[in-house]
Amino acid sequence: MVMKKILTLGLSVCMAASLMACSGSSTASSGTASSEAQESTAESAAASTAAAEAESSEAVSEETESSEAAAESTDAAGQPEQTEPLLVYLNDFDAVIGDLFKEATGYDVEVVVGNGAETMSRIEAEKSNPQWDVVWIDSMYDVYNLSQDGSLLTDWEPENAANLTDFAKSLVPENKCFYPTGAHAAGVLVYRTDVYDETTAPKTSDDLTDPRFEGQVGMADPGVAAPAYPLAAEIMYSKGLEDGEAYFSTLFDLGLKVYPKNPQVVQALASGEISVALLQESNAYEMVESGEPIAIVWPEDGAPASPRVAAISASTDQEEIAKMFVNFLLDPDTQQALVNTGDEGFFEPSVNGVEPKADRDSNAKLVVADTAWGAENEADIKAWFADMSAQ
């Protein structure tokens, strides 16, 4: 627009000069008329030049104001710019969370999927050069331990944390290094209905020490499966470390079978290799829905919980977007969408205003070991289990 006005100004000047030159070569007899014409042409050219300059100046002013308005609009929006996807390490909901966050915020997420042990090993391997921005897994104690060496962003609180349930609030550590996005039973009691009935099946974890269940009990490995450590930790925490070890020692003496992860426990139950198990609730409900002869028992005193928590790397260069992601996970609409995704949706939401799955026991109660205690004793308990399993 500005260039067009400048060209118009140049043409006006050239035309005026040309007319003046032509009038100078005319005969003397036409001098008076020519002189008047020159004066008229000069006045016209001057007027055109002034108008063009005024219009050009106005155009430049308009474009400047427009650019400043656009800049002010961008600044007012206050949204961080994203140059690469937010990298999230997780072990569930990988098929849906990226699209949900993109739809809600416009930001991209890249997920790296692995079980609890794989994810923590990856984070440890990257200790000197972290690649991840957010970790979101059901390994609460592992994640808490990351905060002890400065690996996590601490002392911050997302807006949606105000809507946490009382149970979820009790899980937030003092240093606010993570926030729970839900919790599921790390180990409900399940049994084969073609082997036991309601009168003969175990009703509490203590019942599993009865010799009549010898060789029939299985569980996932606390050193491998993310939910299995919270299961072992809660039992040892509630009984006390020494009595907890004595409890599991009795189970090992009675032939406790330890499988790498919960899917292997499912296979053992389905094949009849075992008839009783401490099994993650999502796997248990999946077996029931698929028609397996399995019944689920929620202990009256509560089933050990495996909270899923979200934490931010202290080294992230996308801190604001990472905070938006964690806050997004605490949104009731987000958690409702996760509940509705399928078998992974069997969990107790961490915020108010979310309906759990209809098939989930409405009286389900969860219990969990203290965060600091579970984190402090994690390495020793996992090592103890590994030694016992190897015997």
N, C-alpha and C positions, 0 to 999 in steps of 0.2 A: 504494500500500500504506500509506504514512504517513498520507495523508488519511483513509482508512477508519478507522484507529485513532483519530485525533483526533475524528472524528464520533462514534464509539462512546463516547469519554470524555464528550463534550458531552451526549449523550443520557442517560447515567447520572446526571450532575449534575442535569439537568432533572427526571428522574423522582424523584429524592430530594427536591428542593424541592417538587414538586407534592404528594407524599405528606405532607410536613410541614405544608403549608398546609391540606390537607383535615382532618387530625387536630385542628387548632386550632379548627375550627368545630363540633366534636362536643359533646354534652351533658356535664355534670359527672359524671353517673352512669357514664359510660364512660371517665372521665378516667384511671383507673388502667390499664385495658387499653390505652387509646389511647397513654398515655405509654410503656408497654412496647413497643407496636407501633412508635412513633416511634424509640425507642432501637434496636430491631431493624433498622428500615429504614435508619436512619442508618449503623449498623454495616455493613449490606449495601452501601449506596451507597459508603461509604468504601473497603470492600474492592474493589468493582468499579472505583472510580476508581484505586486503587493498582495493580490488575492491568492496567488499560488503559494507565496511564502506563508501567508496566514493559514491556509488550508494544510500545508505541509507541517507547520508547527503544531497545529491541532491534532493531526494524525499521529505524530510522534508522541504527543502528550497522551492521546487515547491508548496507544499501544503500551506505553510505560505504565499507565494506571492499570491496564488489563493484566500485565505481567506481575505487578505488585499484588494485585488482588488474588491471582492464582497462587503466588507464594504464600500469602497470608492464609489462604484456604488450606494449603498443604500443612502449614505449621499448626493450624487450628485443629486439624484432624488428629495430630499427635500419635499416629500409628507408626511403629517401628518398621523399617524397611528390611525385607528378607532377601538375602543373596543366595542362600542354600537352604535345603529342607532342615527342619528340626529333627535331630537324630535321637530316637527314643529306643532304649533297650527294654524289652518286655518279654513276657512268657504267655500271654493270653490276649484275646481281642485284637490280634494283629490284622485280621481280615476286615475290620470295620472302623477302627479308631481313626485312621488317617483320613478317610472320607468324611467322617463326622466332624472332625476338627476343621478340615478344609471348607466344608459347607458353612460352618458357623463363623469362621474368622477370615477365610481366604488364604490362610497360611498352609504351607506344605509340610508334611511329616514323612520321614523315612523311618521304618521300623526294622529293628534287628531282633529276631526271635531266638530264644534259647531257654532251656530249663534253668532253674535257680543256680545250680552249680556252674553251668556254662556261662551264664550272664555274669556272675561274680568273677569267674576266671578271666573273662574278657576285660572286665573293668580293671582287674589287678594287673593284667598284662599291659594295659594302656596307662598305668599309673603315672609315668613320666610325661606322657603326651595324650591326655584323654581326648577321645573322639566323640563321646556321647554328650548329649545335652540334658536328657532326662532319663531316669531309670524308674520303671513302673512294674513292680513284680510283687508276688506274695512271699517275699523273704524279708520281713520287717526287721529282724535282728541283724541280718547281713547289711541291710541298708543303714541301719543305725550305726553300725561299726564304721561305715565309711565316713561318718561325720566326725569320728574321733581323731582322724588324721588330717582334717581340713579338706576332704574331697567333696563335701557338699556345701551348698548355699544354706546358711542357717539364719535364724532370727528374722524370719519374714512370715507374713500371714496373708493368704489369699482372701479376697473378699467373701467368697462362698464358704469359708471356714466357719462363718457365723451360724450356718445352718447345719452343722454337724450334729449327729445324734449324741446322746450322752455317752454311749459306748464308744463311739468314734473319738469323741473329745478326750476320753481317758487314755487313748492310744497315742495322742500327739505328745512327743517328748518335749522336755523343758527347752531344749535348744531349737525347737521348731524346724528340724532338719528334714522332716517328711510329713505328709498328710495322708491319712487312710482314705481310700476310695471305695472300700467295701471289705467284707470279711466273710469267709466261708468256713465250714467245718473241715478241718484237716483230717479228721477221723471220726466219722459216725460208725456205729457198730452195724455190720451187715452179716446176714447168715443165709445159708441155703435153706429154703423152705421144704425141700425134699429130704433134708437130714434132720432139721429141728423144727419145732413149732413154738408158739408163744410161751408155752410152759417150760420148755427145755432150753430155749435159746438164751444167750447171755443178755443181761440188761444193763450192765455197767462194765467198765474196763477191768474192774477188780475181778469180775466173774471169769475173766479169761485165764486166771491162774488155777482154775479148777481142773484137776487131772482129766476130767472127761473130755476136755477140749485139746488134749495132747496131740500134737502133730497136725492140728486142723486150723491154726491161726496164722494169718499173714498180714504184712504191712509194708509200706514203702520205706526205702532207705533214707534216714534223716540227713545223710551226707550227700545225697544226690537229688532227691525230689524236694522242690521248694516247700511244699506244704508239710512234708514229713518231719522236718525239724521242729516247727511250732507244736506239732503233736507230741513229740518226745519231750520238748521243753516244758510244756504245760503240765504234763504228768509228773515230771521231776520237780517242777517248781511247787506244785500243790502238795506233793508228798514230802518234799525236802530232798536234796540231792542224794544223800545216802540211801534213804528209803526208796527213792525213785530207781536207783541202780539195782537195789534188791528186787524191786517189782519186775523190772525187765530181765534181770538174771533168772528169775523163776520162769518167765515166758521162754527164754532161750533154753533153759533146762527141759522145758516141755515141748521143744521142737519148733519154736517160732521161726517162720520163714520170712526172710527179708528180701524184697524184690527192688530192683533199681528205682522204678517209678510206679505210680498208681495204675497206669494201663496194664502193666505186667501182673499187678494184683488182681485186676479185673479178669485177665486171661486165666489165672490160677483158679479163681472162683468159678468161672464159666466151665472150665474143664473138670472141676471136682477135685483138683489137686489139694485145695483147701476148702473148708466149708464155713469159716468165720473170718472176718477181717476188720481191721480199722482202716476205713477207706474214705478218701476225699468225697464230699457229698455230691459233687457234680458227676463223678463216676458212678456213684451209687444210684442216683436217680436215672442216669442213662441206662444202667443195667435193668432197672425196673421197667422203664419205658420200652426197652427192646424185648421184653417178655421173658427175661431170665428169671428162674425161680429164686428170687432174692427179696428179702424183707429188710427194712431199715429201722434201726432203733436209735432214737435220740435220748441219750441218758438224761435223767431228770436233773442231775446236778450240772449238766452242760457238756457239750462236746468241745474238745480243744479247737481253737480258732486259728485260722491262717489269714491274717489281715494283708490285704494288698495295699501297698503304699507307693506314693509318687514323690520323688526327690529330684533336685536340680544339681547338676555338676557345678562346682565352684569355678571351674575353668571355662564354662560356656561363654561363647561370644554372642549368644542370643538370649540373654537373661530375661528381657521383657516378654519375648514370645514364649519362652519356657514357663514363665509365671502365668501367662495366659493359658497355656496348656494344662497346668496343674489346676488352675481355677476352673477351667472347662470340665475337668474330670469330677469336680465337686458340684457341678450343676445338676439339679434334679432331673432335667430332661436328658442329659447325657447318661446318667446312671440308669434311668428308665429304659433308654435305648439299649444299654448293655445288658440289662436284665432280659430284654426281649430277644436277644441274639440267638439263644439256643442253650445247649448244655452248660456253656461257660457262664450263663446268666443265673445259675443257682448260687446266690450269695446274699448276704444281708447288706443292704445299701448303707453307706456311711452318712447320708444326708436325709433330712426329713422330706416328706412329699413324694416318696418313691414306693411303688407297690412291688414286693418280691413276687417271684413266680407263684402261681396259684397252687402248683403241685408241692411246693415246699411246706414242710410242717409249720403251721402257724404258731406253734408253741416251742419252736426250735430255740434253744439257748446256747450261747457261745461263751466260752471262758478262755482266757489267754494269760500266759506268763508275763510278768513284768518286763517291760522293754529292756531296761538296763541290765536286769538279771539275765534275761535270755541272751543278750548280746555278749555279756561278760563270760558266760559259761558255754557259749556256742562251740568253740573249738574243742574244748575238753569233752563235751557230750558227744559230738560227732566222732571224735577219736575213740571214745569208749565204745560206741556202737560199732565202729569199724573193727575193733579188736574182738568184740563178742561175736560178730557175724563171721569172722574168719576162723573161729574155733570149731 
